[in-house]
Amino acid sequence: RMRNIPIIVFINKLDRHGKDGFELLDEIEQKLHINVTPLSWPINMGPEFKGVYSVFEKKLNLFSPNQQYVEEYVEVDGLEDEKLDEMVGSEDADTLREEVEMAMGVYPEFQKQDYLDGQISPVFFGSALNNFGVME
């Protein structure tokens, strides 16, 4: 952190059970002493993992186990778009909406210059083994 080098954070293994997104972000900030902001948010974890919502692009990236690339991108008109409910189910869509709203209230808005100055680190969620979320 002495040289303010830009850092991108990738939270891996969402296809396995683990800590929730907020716990992970808090732990990264505390242990690595960096400010983070999520640019994607997971829809469930472990066997129930359905993909991630790109906060930055407002795009739904759906997960298919054992695929070597993101199989389906779905353009959505924000979190209120009904397509979200159709693609992941109403309960998971409502949870996603609540969690993203909370995350956007807690973490600062992404500003490219803040990232380039090493002041904020964007966070992406995914499953590297499945090459899911890596390209984002």
C-alpha positions as CSV (number, residue, x, y, z in Angstrom):
1,R,0.0,0.0,0.0
2,M,3.0,2.3,0.2
3,R,3.0,3.0,-3.5
4,N,-0.7,3.2,-4.0
5,I,-0.7,0.6,-6.7
6,P,-4.2,-0.3,-8.1
7,I,-5.4,-3.6,-6.8
8,I,-8.3,-5.7,-8.2
9,V,-9.8,-8.3,-5.8
10,F,-11.3,-11.6,-7.0
11,I,-13.2,-13.6,-4.4
12,N,-12.9,-17.2,-5.6
13,K,-14.8,-20.5,-5.0
14,L,-18.3,-19.2,-4.9
15,D,-19.4,-22.6,-6.1
16,R,-18.5,-23.8,-2.6
17,H,-20.0,-22.8,0.7
18,G,-18.1,-20.1,2.6
19,K,-18.4,-16.8,4.4
20,D,-21.0,-14.4,3.0
21,G,-20.1,-11.5,0.8
22,F,-20.2,-8.9,3.5
23,E,-18.0,-10.9,5.9
24,L,-15.5,-11.4,3.1
25,L,-15.4,-7.7,2.1
26,D,-14.9,-6.7,5.8
27,E,-12.2,-9.2,6.3
28,I,-10.3,-8.0,3.2
29,E,-10.5,-4.4,4.3
30,Q,-9.4,-5.2,7.8
31,K,-6.6,-7.6,7.1
32,L,-5.2,-6.0,3.9
33,H,-5.9,-2.4,4.9
34,I,-7.5,-1.5,1.6
35,N,-10.8,0.1,0.7
36,V,-13.0,-2.1,-1.4
37,T,-16.2,-1.7,-3.4
38,P,-18.0,-4.6,-5.0
39,L,-18.5,-4.4,-8.8
40,S,-20.3,-7.8,-8.9
41,W,-22.4,-9.6,-6.3
42,P,-23.0,-13.3,-5.9
43,I,-26.4,-15.0,-6.2
44,N,-26.1,-17.7,-3.5
45,M,-23.0,-19.8,-2.8
46,G,-22.1,-23.5,-2.9
47,P,-24.3,-25.8,-4.8
48,E,-27.0,-23.1,-4.9
49,F,-24.7,-20.6,-6.6
50,K,-26.5,-19.2,-9.6
51,G,-24.1,-16.6,-10.8
52,V,-23.3,-12.9,-10.2
53,Y,-25.0,-9.6,-10.9
54,S,-22.6,-7.1,-12.4
55,V,-23.2,-3.9,-10.4
56,F,-21.0,-2.0,-12.8
57,E,-22.6,-3.3,-16.1
58,K,-26.1,-4.1,-14.8
59,K,-25.8,-7.5,-16.3
60,L,-26.7,-10.9,-14.9
61,N,-24.0,-13.6,-15.5
62,L,-25.5,-17.0,-15.0
63,F,-23.4,-19.9,-13.8
64,S,-23.4,-23.4,-15.2
65,P,-21.2,-25.9,-13.2
66,N,-18.3,-27.5,-15.1
67,Q,-18.5,-25.0,-18.0
68,Q,-15.2,-23.3,-19.0
69,Y,-16.8,-19.9,-19.7
70,V,-19.8,-17.8,-18.8
71,E,-22.6,-19.5,-20.7
72,E,-25.2,-16.8,-20.4
73,Y,-25.2,-13.1,-20.0
74,V,-28.5,-11.5,-19.5
75,E,-29.0,-7.7,-19.9
76,V,-31.3,-6.4,-17.2
77,D,-32.6,-2.9,-16.7
78,G,-31.3,-2.7,-13.1
79,L,-32.3,-4.7,-10.1
80,E,-36.0,-4.1,-10.5
81,D,-36.2,-5.7,-13.9
82,E,-38.6,-8.7,-13.8
83,K,-36.2,-10.7,-16.0
84,L,-34.1,-11.1,-12.8
85,D,-37.0,-12.9,-11.1
86,E,-37.5,-15.1,-14.2
87,M,-33.9,-16.1,-14.4
88,V,-33.0,-16.8,-10.8
89,G,-36.4,-17.0,-9.0
90,S,-38.2,-14.4,-7.0
91,E,-36.7,-15.4,-3.6
92,D,-33.1,-15.2,-4.8
93,A,-33.9,-12.0,-6.8
94,D,-35.3,-10.3,-3.7
95,T,-32.2,-11.4,-1.6
96,L,-29.9,-10.1,-4.4
97,R,-31.8,-6.8,-4.4
98,E,-31.5,-6.4,-0.6
99,E,-27.8,-7.3,-0.5
100,V,-26.8,-5.1,-3.4
101,E,-28.8,-2.2,-2.0
102,M,-27.0,-2.7,1.4
103,A,-23.6,-3.0,-0.3
104,M,-24.1,0.1,-2.3
105,G,-25.0,1.9,0.9
106,V,-22.0,0.7,2.9
107,Y,-19.2,0.7,0.3
108,P,-18.2,3.7,-1.8
109,E,-19.2,4.2,-5.4
110,F,-16.5,3.0,-7.8
111,Q,-14.6,5.9,-9.4
112,K,-12.0,5.0,-12.0
113,Q,-9.6,7.7,-10.8
114,D,-9.8,6.5,-7.2
115,Y,-8.9,3.0,-8.5
116,L,-6.0,4.3,-10.6
117,D,-4.7,6.3,-7.6
118,G,-4.8,3.1,-5.5
119,Q,-7.4,4.5,-3.1
120,I,-10.1,1.8,-3.8
121,S,-10.0,-1.8,-4.9
122,P,-12.9,-3.2,-7.0
123,V,-14.1,-6.6,-6.0
124,F,-15.4,-9.3,-8.2
125,F,-16.9,-12.7,-7.2
126,G,-16.7,-16.0,-9.1
127,S,-15.3,-19.5,-9.5
128,A,-11.8,-19.5,-11.2
129,L,-11.8,-23.3,-11.7
130,N,-14.8,-22.9,-13.8
131,N,-13.4,-19.6,-15.3
132,F,-16.6,-17.9,-14.1
133,G,-16.3,-14.2,-13.2
134,V,-12.6,-14.1,-14.2
135,M,-13.1,-12.1,-17.4
136,E,-15.0,-9.4,-15.7
